[in-house]
Amino acid sequence: MHIRFLIITLFIIVSSSAFATHLETSSVESFVKDFFENFNNMTLETNPEQSFTFPVVFINDGKVRVLENASEKVFDYTAIKATGWAYSNIINTTVLDEGENSAVVLVDFSRRSADDSIISTTKVFYTLSMTDQGWKIAGVSIPGGIILVE
C-alpha cells in the first residue's frame, strides 16, 4: 500500500513538473500571439498597458526610444497604415531564453496589405518581463527597422 502511494505521488510530481514547464513555454508564445492580435485590432494605441510594462525601450534600426509611461505614443496606426499595412501575421516564434521573471523571444513576421500581399518581412526581438498581470513587453529590438510612429 505504501509503495503504491509513493508511486502515485512520484507520478503526480513528475507530471506536474513536466506540465508546468510546457505551460510556461506556451504562455510566452501565447502572449506573443495575443500581442499580435491586439496589434492587428489596433487597441495598443489607446491601451498600451495591455501588452507593455513601462518604461519600455524600443531599438528600431539603431534608433533608441525610451517610453517612460503609457501616455507616450507606442504606435501610430496612421503612419503604419500609410505604408499599406492592413495586418501583421506571425511566421515563426522562437523563445530564445526564458526564466521565471523574464524571457527573450524572436518573432519573424510579415506586414500585409488588405489584398494579403506581403509589404515586408521582419525579425523582432522582444524582451518580456513577468508582471502581476502576466508577461509584458519591456524591450523591443528591430534590427532592420520598420515604421512604428511618425
Contact map, one row per residue, 1 for C-alpha under 8 A:
111110000000000000000000000000000000000000000000000000000000000000000000000000000000000000000000000000000000000000000000000000000000000000000000000000
111111000000000000000000000000000000000000000000000000000000000000000000000000000000000000000000000000000000000000000000000000000000000000000000000000
111111100000000000000000000000000000000000000000000000000000000000000000000000000000000000000000000000000000000000000000000000000000000000000000000000
111111110000000000000000000000000000000000000000000000000000000000000000000000000000000000000000000000000000000000000000000000000000000000000000000000
111111111000000000000000000000000000000000000000000000000000000000000000000000000000000000000000000000000000000000000000000000000000000000000000000000
011111111100000000000000000000000000000000000000000000000000000000000000000000000000000000000000000000000000000000000000000000000000000000000000000000
001111111110000000000000000000000000000000000000000000000000000000000000000000000000000000000000000000000000000000000000000000000000000000000000000000
000111111111000000000000000000000000000000000000000000000000000000000000000000000000000000000000000000000000000000000000000000000000000000000000000000
000011111111100000000000000000000000000000000000000000000000000000000000000000000000000000000000000000000000000000000000000000000000000000000000000000
000001111111110000000000000000000000000000000000000000000000000000000000000000000000000000000000000000000000000000000000000000000000000000000000000000
000000111111111000000000000000000000000000000000000000000000000000000000000000000000000000000000000000000000000000000000000000000000000000000000000000
000000011111111100000000000000000000000000000000000000000000000000000000000000000000000000000000000000000000000000000000000000000000000000000000000000
000000001111111110000000000000000000000000000000000000000000000000000000000000000000000000000000000000000000000000000000000000000000000000000000000000
000000000111111111000000000000000000000000000000000000000000000000000000000000000000000000000000000000000000000000000000000000000000000000000000000000
000000000011111111100000000000000000000000000000000000000000000000000000000000000000000000000000000000000000000000000000000000000000000000000000000000
000000000001111111110000000000000000000000000000000000000000000000000000000000000000000000000000000000000000000000000000000000000000000000000000000000
000000000000111111111000000000000000000000000000000000000000000000000000000000000000000000000000000000000000000000000000000000000000000000000000000000
000000000000011111111100000000000000000000000000000000000000000000000000000000000000000000000000000000000000000000000000000000000000000000000000000000
000000000000001111111110000000000000000000000000000000000000000000000000000000000000000000000000000000000000000000000000000000000000000000000000000000
000000000000000111111111000000000000000000000000000000000000000000000000000000000000000000000000000000000000000000000000000000000000000000000000000000
000000000000000011111111100000000000000000000000000000000000000000000000000000000000000000000000000000000000000000000000000000000000000000000000000000
000000000000000001111111110000000000000000000000000000000000000000000000000000000000000000000000000000000000000000000000000000000000000000000000000000
000000000000000000111111111000000000000000000000000000000000000000000000000000000000000000000000000000000000000000000000000000000000000000000000000000
000000000000000000011111111100000000000000000000000000000000000000000000000000000000000000000000000000000000000000000000000000000000000000000000000000
000000000000000000001111111110000000000000000000000000000000000000000000000000000000000000000010010000000000000000000000000000000000000000000000000000
000000000000000000000111111111000000000000000000000000000000000000000000000000000000000000000000000000000000000000000000000000000000000000000000000000
000000000000000000000011111111100000000000000000000000000000000000000000000000000000000000000000000000000000000000000000000000000000000000000000000000
000000000000000000000001111111110000000000000000000000000000000000000000000000000000000000000010000000100000000000000000000000000000001000000000000000
000000000000000000000000111111111000000000000000000000000000000000000000000000000000000000001010000000000000000000000000000000000000000000000000000000
000000000000000000000000011111111100000000000000000000000000000000000000000000000000000000000000000000000000000000000000000000000000000000000000000000
000000000000000000000000001111111110000000000000000000000000000000000000000000000000000000000000000000000000000000000000000000000000001000000000000000
000000000000000000000000000111111111000000000000000000000000000000000000000000000000000000001000000000000000000000000000000000000000000000000000000000
000000000000000000000000000011111111100000000000000000000000000000000000000000000000000001000000000000000000000000000000000000000000000000000000000000
000000000000000000000000000001111111110000000000000000000000000000000000000000000000000000000000000000000000000000000000000000000000000000000000000000
000000000000000000000000000000111111111000000000001000000000000000000000000000000000000000000000000000000000000000000000000000000000000000000000000000
000000000000000000000000000000011111111100000000000000000000000000000000000000000000000111000000000000000000000000000000000000000000000000000000000000
000000000000000000000000000000001111111110000000000000000000000000000000000000000000000000000000000000000000000000000000000000000000000000000000000000
000000000000000000000000000000000111111111110000000000000000000000000000000000000000000000000000000000000000000000000000000000000000000000000000000000
000000000000000000000000000000000011111111110000000000000000000000000000000000000000000000000000000000000000000000000000000000000000000000000000000000
000000000000000000000000000000000001111111100000000000000000000000000000000000000000011100000000000000000000000000000000000000000000000000000000000000
000000000000000000000000000000000000111111100000000000000000000000000000000000000000000000000000000000000000000000000000000000000000000000000000000000
000000000000000000000000000000000000011111111000000000000000000000000000000010000000000000000000000000000000000000000000000000000000000000000000000000
000000000000000000000000000000000000011111111111000000000000000000000000000000000000000000000000000000000000000000000000000000000000000000000000000000
000000000000000000000000000000000000011001111111111000000000000000000000011000000000000000000000000000000000000000000000000000000000000000000000000000
000000000000000000000000000000000000000001111111000000000000000000000000111110000000000000000000000000000000000000000000000000000000000000000000000000
000000000000000000000000000000000000000000111111000000000000000000000000000000000000000000000000000000000000000000000000000000000000000000000000000000
000000000000000000000000000000000000000000111111110000000000000000000100000000000000000000000000000000000000000000000000000000000000000000000000000000
000000000000000000000000000000000000000000111111111100000000000000000100010000000000000000000000000000000000000000000000000000000000000000000000000000
000000000000000000000000000000000000000000010011111110000000000000000100000000000000000000000000000000000000000000000000000000000000000000000000000000
000000000000000000000000000000000000000000010011111100000000000000000000000000000000000000000000000000000000000000000000000000000000000100000000000000
000000000000000000000000000000000010000000010001111110000000000000000000000000000000000000000000000000000000000000000000000000000000001110000000000000
000000000000000000000000000000000000000000000001111111010000000000000000000000000000000000000000000000000000000000000000000000000000000111000000000000
000000000000000000000000000000000000000000000000101111110000000000000000000000000000000000000000000000000000000000000000000000001000000111000000000000
000000000000000000000000000000000000000000000000000111110000000000111100000000000000000000000000000000000000000000000000000000000000000001000000000000
000000000000000000000000000000000000000000000000000011111000000001111000000000000000000000000000000000000000000000000000000000000000000001000000000000
000000000000000000000000000000000000000000000000000111111100000001111000000000000000000000000000000000000000000000000000000000000000000011110000000000
000000000000000000000000000000000000000000000000000000111110000111100000000000000000000000000000000000000000000000000000000000000000000001110000000000
000000000000000000000000000000000000000000000000000000011111001111000000000000000000000000000000000000000000000000000000000000000000000000111100000000
000000000000000000000000000000000000000000000000000000001111111110000000000000000000000000000000000000000000000000000000000000000000000000011110000000
000000000000000000000000000000000000000000000000000000000111111100000000000000000000000000000000000000000000000000000000000000000000000000011111110000
000000000000000000000000000000000000000000000000000000000011111000000000000000000000000000000000000000000000000000000000000000000000000000000111110000
000000000000000000000000000000000000000000000000000000000011111100000000000000000000000000000000000000000000000000000000000000000000000000000010100000
000000000000000000000000000000000000000000000000000000000111111110000000000000000000000000000000000000000000000000000000000000000000000000000000000000
000000000000000000000000000000000000000000000000000000001111011111000000000000000000000000000000000000000000000000000000000000000000000000000000000000
000000000000000000000000000000000000000000000000000000001110001111100000000000000000000000000000000000000000000000000000000000000000000000000000000000
000000000000000000000000000000000000000000000000000000111100000111110000000000000000000000000000000000000000000000000000000000000000000000000000000000
000000000000000000000000000000000000000000000000000001111000000011111101010000000000000000000000000000000000000000000000000000000000000000000000000000
000000000000000000000000000000000000000000000000000001110000000001111101000000000000000000000000000000000000000000000000000000000000000000000000000000
000000000000000000000000000000000000000000000000000001110000000000111111000000000000000000000000000000000000000000000000000000000000000000000000000000
000000000000000000000000000000000000000000000011100001000000000000111111110000000000000000000000000000000000000000000000000000000000000000000000000000
000000000000000000000000000000000000000000000000000000000000000000001111100000000000000000000000000000000000000000000000000000000000000000000000000000
000000000000000000000000000000000000000000000000000000000000000000111111110000000000000000000000000000000000000000000000000000000000000000000000000000
000000000000000000000000000000000000000000001000000000000000000000000111111100000000000000000000000000000000000000000000000000000000000000000000000010
000000000000000000000000000000000000000000011001000000000000000000100101111100000000000000000000000000000000000000000000000000000000000000000000000110
000000000000000000000000000000000000000000011000000000000000000000000000111110000000000000000000000000000000000000000000000000000000000000000000000110
000000000000000000000000000000000000000000001000000000000000000000000000111111110000000000000000000000000000000000000000000000000000000000000000000111
000000000000000000000000000000000000000001001000000000000000000000000000001111111000000000000000000000000000000000000000000000000000000000000000000110
000000000000000000000000000000000000000000000000000000000000000000000000000111111100000000000000000000000000000000000000000000000000000000000000000000
000000000000000000000000000000000000000000000000000000000000000000000000000111111110000000000000000000000000000000000000000000000000000000000000001111
000000000000000000000000000000000000000000000000000000000000000000000000000111111111100000000000000000000000000000000000000000000000000000000000001110
000000000000000000000000000000000000000000000000000000000000000000000000000011111111110000000000000000000000000000000000000000000000000000000000000000
000000000000000000000000000000000000000000000000000000000000000000000000000001111111100000000000000000000000000000000000000000000000000000000000000000
000000000000000000000000000000000000000000000000000000000000000000000000000000111111100000000000000000000000000000000000000000000000000000000000000000
000000000000000000000000000000000000000000000000000000000000000000000000000000011111110000000000000000000000000111000010000000000000000000000000000000
000000000000000000000000000000000000000000000000000000000000000000000000000000011111111100000000000000000000001111000010000000000000000000000000000000
000000000000000000000000000000000000000100000000000000000000000000000000000000001001111100000000000000000000001111000000000000000000000000000000000000
000000000000000000000000000000000000000100000000000000000000000000000000000000000000111110000000000000000000001111000000000000000000000000000000000000
000000000000000000000000000000000001000100000000000000000000000000000000000000000000111111000000000000000000111100000000000000000000000000000000000000
000000000000000000000000000000000001000000000000000000000000000000000000000000000000001111100000000000000000111100000000000000000000000000000000000000
000000000000000000000000000000001001000000000000000000000000000000000000000000000000000111111000000000000011110000000000000000000000000000000000000000
000000000000000000000000000000000000000000000000000000000000000000000000000000000000000011111000000000000011110000000000000000000000000000000000000000
000000000000000000000000000000000000000000000000000000000000000000000000000000000000000001111100000000000011100000000000000000000000000000000000000000
000000000000000000000000000010010000000000000000000000000000000000000000000000000000000001111110000000001111000000000000000000000000000000000000000000
000000000000000000000000000000000000000000000000000000000000000000000000000000000000000000011111000000001110000000000000000000000000000000000000000000
000000000000000000000000100110000000000000000000000000000000000000000000000000000000000000001111110000111100000000000000000000000000000000000000000000
000000000000000000000000000000000000000000000000000000000000000000000000000000000000000000000111110000111100000000000000000000000000000000000000000000
000000000000000000000000000000000000000000000000000000000000000000000000000000000000000000000011111000111000000000000000000000000000000000000000000000
000000000000000000000000100000000000000000000000000000000000000000000000000000000000000000000011111111110000000000000000000000000000000000000000000000
000000000000000000000000000000000000000000000000000000000000000000000000000000000000000000000000111111100000000000000000000000000000000000000000000000
000000000000000000000000000000000000000000000000000000000000000000000000000000000000000000000000011111000000000000000000000000000100000000000000000000
000000000000000000000000000000000000000000000000000000000000000000000000000000000000000000000000011111100000000000000000000000001110000000000000000000
000000000000000000000000000000000000000000000000000000000000000000000000000000000000000000000000011111110000000000000000000000111100000000000000000000
000000000000000000000000000100000000000000000000000000000000000000000000000000000000000000000011111011111000000000000000000000111000000000000000000000
000000000000000000000000000000000000000000000000000000000000000000000000000000000000000000000011110001111100000000000000000011110000000000000000000000
000000000000000000000000000000000000000000000000000000000000000000000000000000000000000000001111100000111110000000000000000011110000000000000000000000
000000000000000000000000000000000000000000000000000000000000000000000000000000000000000000001111000000011111000000000000001111000000000000000000000000
000000000000000000000000000000000000000000000000000000000000000000000000000000000000000001111100000000001111100000000000001111000000000000000000000000
000000000000000000000000000000000000000000000000000000000000000000000000000000000000000001111000000000000111110000000000111100000000000000000000000000
000000000000000000000000000000000000000000000000000000000000000000000000000000000000000111110000000000000011111000000000111000000000000000000000000000
000000000000000000000000000000000000000000000000000000000000000000000000000000000000000111100000000000000001111100000111110000000000000000000000000000
000000000000000000000000000000000000000000000000000000000000000000000000000000000000111110000000000000000000111110000111100000000000000000000000000000
000000000000000000000000000000000000000000000000000000000000000000000000000000000001111110000000000000000000011111111111000000000000000000000000000000
000000000000000000000000000000000000000000000000000000000000000000000000000000000001111000000000000000000000001111111110000000000000000000000000000000
000000000000000000000000000000000000000000000000000000000000000000000000000000000001111000000000000000000000000111111000000000000000000000000000000000
000000000000000000000000000000000000000000000000000000000000000000000000000000000000000000000000000000000000000111111000000000000000000000000000000000
000000000000000000000000000000000000000000000000000000000000000000000000000000000000000000000000000000000000000111111100000000000000000000000000000000
000000000000000000000000000000000000000000000000000000000000000000000000000000000000000000000000000000000000000111111110000000000000000000000000000000
000000000000000000000000000000000000000000000000000000000000000000000000000000000000000000000000000000000000011110011111100000000000000000000000000000
000000000000000000000000000000000000000000000000000000000000000000000000000000000001100000000000000000000000011110001111100000000000000000000000000000
000000000000000000000000000000000000000000000000000000000000000000000000000000000000000000000000000000000000011100000111110000000000000000000000000000
000000000000000000000000000000000000000000000000000000000000000000000000000000000000000000000000000000000001111000000111111000000000000000000000000000
000000000000000000000000000000000000000000000000000000000000000000000000000000000000000000000000000000000001110000000001111100000000000000000101110000
000000000000000000000000000000000000000000000000000000000000000000000000000000000000000000000000000000000111100000000000111110000000000000000111000000
000000000000000000000000000000000000000000000000000000000000000000000000000000000000000000000000000000000111000000000000011111000000000000011110000000
000000000000000000000000000000000000000000000000000000000000000000000000000000000000000000000000000000011110000000000000001111100000000000011100000000
000000000000000000000000000000000000000000000000000000000000000000000000000000000000000000000000000000011110000000000000000111110000000011111000000000
000000000000000000000000000000000000000000000000000000000000000000000000000000000000000000000000000001111000000000000000000011111000000011110000000000
000000000000000000000000000000000000000000000000000000000000000000000000000000000000000000000000000001111000000000000000000001111100001111100000000000
000000000000000000000000000000000000000000000000000010000000000000000000000000000000000000000000000011100000000000000000000000111110001111000000000000
000000000000000000000000000000000000000000000000000000000000000000000000000000000000000000000000000111000000000000000000000000011111111100000000000000
000000000000000000000000000000000000000000000000000000000000000000000000000000000000000000000000000010000000000000000000000000001111111100000000000000
000000000000000000000000000000000000000000000000000000000000000000000000000000000000000000000000000000000000000000000000000000000111110000000000000000
000000000000000000000000000000000000000000000000000000000000000000000000000000000000000000000000000000000000000000000000000000000111111000000000000000
000000000000000000000000000000000000000000000000000000000000000000000000000000000000000000000000000000000000000000000000000000000111111100000000000000
000000000000000000000000000100100000000000000000001000000000000000000000000000000000000000000000000000000000000000000000000000011110111110000000000000
000000000000000000000000000000000000000000000000011110000000000000000000000000000000000000000000000000000000000000000000000000011110011111000000000000
000000000000000000000000000000000000000000000000001110010000000000000000000000000000000000000000000000000000000000000000000001111000001111110000000000
000000000000000000000000000000000000000000000000000111111000000000000000000000000000000000000000000000000000000000000000000001111000000111110000000000
000000000000000000000000000000000000000000000000000000011100000000000000000000000000000000000000000000000000000000000000000001110000000011111000000000
000000000000000000000000000000000000000000000000000000011111000000000000000000000000000000000000000000000000000000000000000111100000000011111100000000
000000000000000000000000000000000000000000000000000000000111000000000000000000000000000000000000000000000000000000000000000111000000000000111110000000
000000000000000000000000000000000000000000000000000000000111100000000000000000000000000000000000000000000000000000000000011110000000000000011111110000
000000000000000000000000000000000000000000000000000000000011110000000000000000000000000000000000000000000000000000000000001100000000000000001111100000
000000000000000000000000000000000000000000000000000000000001100000000000000000000000000000000000000000000000000000000000011000000000000000000111110000
000000000000000000000000000000000000000000000000000000000001110000000000000000000000000000000000000000000000000000000000010000000000000000000111111000
000000000000000000000000000000000000000000000000000000000001100000000000000000000000000000000000000000000000000000000000010000000000000000000101111100
000000000000000000000000000000000000000000000000000000000000000000000000000000110000000000000000000000000000000000000000000000000000000000000000111111
000000000000000000000000000000000000000000000000000000000000000000000000011110110000000000000000000000000000000000000000000000000000000000000000011111
000000000000000000000000000000000000000000000000000000000000000000000000111110110000000000000000000000000000000000000000000000000000000000000000001111
000000000000000000000000000000000000000000000000000000000000000000000000000100100000000000000000000000000000000000000000000000000000000000000000001111
